[in-house]
Amino acid sequence: MKNLITIFLLSFSLFAHAQSERAQKEAVRTQNSAPRQQIQSSPSREYYQKQDVRSNQRINEGILRNPIRRDLSWNDPYYRRWNQWGAPVFGFDYWMPGFYYDRWGYRNPARIYHYQGGRTDTIKGKPTRISFGIQGSKNMAGAWLTIGNNGYFIADYSQFVQRDESTFYPDLTMDRVIPWRDERLENLNSGNVFYLGLGKKFGRTGIHTMAGFGRERKKYQFFDELYVLSNNGKYSIPVSDQNYIGVKFGILHDFKRVTLKLDYEATRKVVFAGVGINL
């Protein structure tokens, strides 16, 4: 008899706790789904009048600062002083754009000077190398760009691509979730980061350092076995939302048309791998 009473009291306690948890979660869901009032204000008539005046001022200033330039024709004596490519005639008739091939087989721009008598000279140019491509890590993806030859400028942008199927409760805190004993799922991250830096090439291999400015939002994710807080049982609460400054160290290697890139973000200890094309 004593055992039956104990089992009855335990069952009643669990049932009461389940009912209490359900009621709490239903209250949280109702509060989260309630529409939030937003105050919207429309610009006044005086605002649009001021904008029209400023626009007219900009147009008038642009006309004064940028007068109309006279286009020169083939028969104009000023045009004959400067040929169609903008080069003055000093000892040669004209020059035309051309190309030459370096030792790696790259096609590079050059100037071809034409003298009287048919003689020509090819002046090799020094084109600026440009590389761009895509990159990624465990849960981030982005793109990168480099400009320069021996010394180069590098920039890259990445953002989180983690899939979020949870219902977010911005006002729900950890101290309210812990008594429910819901299963803890994978943390959710969102945000982006932008990096700028400089590098130095040794042959086809470059080494660079970058500094970045980003924003990271982190959420804890749980599973509600009662399916009250979401239709699929997954819900999340806020943990942190902050800006941060990061540092990256990386290396890249140029092939004939493809560039491989590898970076290590020391701030969050993340490795990025990238591939791109060079021009």
GUSEMAR-66629 format. One record per residue (C-alpha): x negated, y, z. Coordinates in steps of 0.02 Angstrom, whole numbers, padded with zeros to 5 digits, always signed. Each point is the difference from the previous one (the first is absolute). Layout:
GUSEMAR-66629
XYZ/...
//
This chain:
GUSEMAR-66629
+00000+00000+00000/-00142+00117+00044/-00082-00033-00171/+00162+00042-00091/+00013+00165+00092/-00181+00042-00044/+00027-00039-00185/+00160+00104+00000/-00086+00151+00078/-00148-00012-00120/+00113-00013-00152/+00104+00147+00060/-00159+00104+00027/-00066-00037-00176/+00169+00039-00076/+00010+00165+00095/-00177+00046-00055/+00041-00040-00182/+00156+00105+00009/-00098+00143+00079/-00136-00009-00134/+00128-00001-00139/+00088+00150+00073/-00163+00096+00015/-00050-00040-00180/+00172+00047-00067/-00014+00167+00089/-00174+00030-00074/+00060-00045-00176/+00152+00114+00015/-00108+00145+00060/-00127-00027-00141/+00133-00008-00137/+00086+00160+00058/-00024+00140-00128/-00122+00136+00052/+00058+00177-00033/-00114+00103-00110/+00015+00186-00018/-00024+00055-00181/-00017+00180-00049/+00015+00069-00175/-00108+00145-00061/+00085+00168+00002/+00033+00111-00150/-00137+00119+00060/-00125-00145-00005/+00034-00035-00185/-00013+00186-00042/-00173+00008+00082/-00054-00155-00096/+00052+00080-00166/-00099+00158+00041/-00157-00102+00043/+00018-00102-00160/+00008+00157-00107/-00153+00070+00088/-00099-00158-00038/+00049+00007-00184/-00055+00182-00016/-00165-00033+00090/-00033-00148-00114/+00024+00108-00156/-00123+00130+00066/-00131-00126+00055/+00012-00112-00155/+00015+00110-00155/+00039-00083-00166/-00159-00062-00086/-00023+00029-00186/-00020-00164-00096/-00143+00001-00126/+00015-00077-00173/-00129-00072-00120/-00012+00164-00096/-00023+00106+00155/-00179+00066+00015/+00004-00031+00188/+00048-00181-00032/-00147-00022-00121/-00114+00057+00141/+00065-00144+00107/+00044-00161-00089/+00149-00109+00043/-00091-00089+00143/-00050+00160+00089/-00186-00004-00042/-00096+00152-00065/-00097-00018-00163/-00185+00007+00048/-00104-00086-00134/+00131-00128-00049/+00160+00004-00098/+00116-00086+00124/+00013-00143+00124/+00128-00138+00015/+00044-00119+00142/-00070-00175-00017/-00046-00153+00103/-00150-00104+00049/-00017-00167+00093/-00105-00019+00157/-00098-00155+00053/+00155-00075+00081/+00103+00019-00157/+00106+00145+00061/+00064+00121-00131/-00048+00176+00055/+00037+00172-00074/-00135+00099-00088/-00025+00158-00104/-00059-00022-00180/-00082+00158-00068/+00000+00023-00190/-00140+00107-00075/-00024+00068-00174/-00078-00132-00113/+00101-00143+00077/-00104-00029+00157/+00097-00046+00159/-00042-00013+00184/+00096-00101+00129/+00003+00076+00175/+00049-00134+00125/+00127+00049+00130/+00009-00056+00180/+00180-00055+00027/+00070-00011+00175/+00045-00176+00051/+00179-00024+00060/+00064-00159+00081/+00171-00037+00071/+00095-00153+00058/+00105-00085+00133/-00045-00068+00172/+00079-00093+00144/-00022-00080+00171/+00105-00119+00105/+00154+00114+00009/-00052+00157-00096/-00014+00044-00185/-00058+00154-00095/-00109+00076-00135/-00173+00079-00013/-00099+00118-00113/-00185+00042-00025/-00076+00143-00099/-00186+00020-00031/-00159-00083-00062/-00145-00029+00121/+00090+00096+00137/+00188-00021-00001/+00157+00062+00086/+00124-00132+00058/+00180+00010+00060/+00127-00134+00044/+00177-00012+00066/+00084-00147+00087/+00167-00034+00083/+00078-00143+00098/+00102-00122-00105/+00065-00110+00142/+00178-00059-00026/+00123+00059+00132/+00167-00093+00013/+00040+00055+00177/+00127+00125+00066/-00092+00144+00082/+00056+00071+00168/-00097+00162+00031/+00072+00026+00176/-00025-00178+00063/-00145-00023+00120/-00103-00149+00057/+00066+00000+00178/+00176-00034-00066/-00056-00137-00120/-00105-00103+00122/+00148-00062+00107/+00083-00068-00157/-00149-00119-00029/+00018+00011-00189/-00132-00083-00108/-00142+00116-00050/-00034+00004-00188/-00139+00077-00106/-00036+00184+00030/+00053+00120-00139/-00111+00140-00065/+00032+00143-00121/-00093+00155-00055/-00141+00050-00118/-00179+00064-00003/-00101+00107-00121/-00191-00009-00011/-00132+00114-00078/-00186-00033-00010/-00167+00004-00091/-00111-00137-00067/-00168-00035-00082/-00033-00124-00141/-00155-00106-00017/+00013-00068-00177/+00174-00072-00016/+00029-00019+00188/+00066+00142+00108/+00011+00026+00187/+00123+00126+00074/+00071+00069+00163/+00174+00073+00021/+00104+00089+00131/+00188-00019+00002/+00156+00078+00074/+00152-00110+00026/+00159-00034+00096/+00050-00167+00076/+00169-00049+00072/+00010-00162+00101/+00157-00095+00051/+00030-00155+00107/+00116-00128-00081/+00114-00122+00093/+00128-00135-00040/+00174+00013+00076/+00072-00175+00018/+00173+00075+00028/-00006+00092-00169/+00075+00156+00079/-00136+00128-00040/-00015-00052-00184/+00077-00115-00127/-00159-00104-00021/-00049+00008+00183/-00155+00108-00028/-00012+00169+00085/-00145+00118+00038/-00043+00138+00123/-00128+00142-00013/-00173-00017+00077/-00109+00138-00071/+00000+00132-00136/-00164+00094-00015/-00127+00077-00117/-00177-00066-00004/-00169+00034-00080/-00090-00147-00080/-00173-00038-00067/-00041-00117-00145/-00161-00075-00065/-00001-00082-00170/-00092-00067-00150/+00046-00011-00185/-00079-00080-00153/+00025+00049-00182/+00010-00127-00139/+00021+00055-00181/+00185+00045+00017/+00048-00064+00173/-00046+00063+00174/+00014-00102+00160/+00019+00089+00168/-00011-00059+00181/+00031+00111+00153/+00002-00022+00188/+00108+00116+00105/-00093+00013+00166/+00143+00087+00092/+00124-00144-00013/-00124-00136-00052/+00085-00035-00167/-00083-00060-00162/+00061+00065-00168/-00038-00080-00169/+00030+00089-00165/-00022-00018-00188/+00009+00130-00137/-00062+00059-00169/-00135+00129-00040/-00001+00125-00140/
//
